[in-house]
Amino acid sequence: MSGREFVKILLAKECLTLTELAKLATESSDKKYTMDGLSHKMRAGTLRFDDAEFFAKLLGYEIELRKIVKNSQDKNLI
């Protein structure tokens, strides 16, 4: 999943616009976020993981990594 897809999913789940996310993020940090800046990073594929993680936490989510356990009956999982 790309950073763009991740942010779009967060926005859809919370019924927020990119402009609203930028405003919330600016109010909650020392950085200045704008809709244009976020949109450009998302289109260019340069959104940093720490920004995506910050947005998730800001909206009440956490990013979790789960190891895929190989099941002897399912040879498609690695």
N, C-alpha and C positions, 0 to 999 in steps of 0.2 A: 504494500500500500504506500502510495506516495504521500508526502507532506500535504499536498493539495487535497487529496482524497480524505485524509485524516481530519483536516480542519473543516472541510465541507460537511463531513459526517457530524462533527461536534456542533457546528452551526445548525444543522437540520434538527438534531436531537433537542437543542435548546431554543429553537425557533428564533435565532438571532441572525442579523446580517453581519457582513464583514466590517461594516462601519461601526456597528455596536460593539463587536469584539475588539476592534482597535481602540475604541473609547475606554472600554473596561480595562484593557491591558495597560493603557497609558496611565489610568488612574491608580492602578495597582502596582506600578513599577517605576523605576527611575528612567526608563526608556520611553521615547516618543514613538508610538505606533500610529500609522495612518492607514486608511483603507487602500490608498494607491500603493503604498509601500508593501503592504501584506499581499495585495493582489499581484504585484510584480514578482515578489518572491515565490508565490505559489505558481504562477505561470512559468517562471524561469526554472523552477525546480530547485531553488536555492534556500528554501525555508529550513532553518536549522532545527535539529532535534530538540535542543533546549528550549527553543521558542514553542514548538509543538507541545512539549511537556508542560511548559508554563501555561499555555492556553487550556490544556486539559485540566490542570489543577485549578486554574481560575474558575472553570465552569463546574468543578466538583467531580472530576474524573481522575483516574490514575492509569498509567500505562503499565501493563503487566506482561511479562514474558513467561510463556509456558513452554517447557520442553515437550516435544512430541515423543510419546512413548511408542516404540515400535511394537506392534502387535503381531505375533507369529501368524495369525490368520489373515492379516491385511498386508500384502506384500507391496502395496503402493506407497506406504508411509516409509520415510527414510529416517 
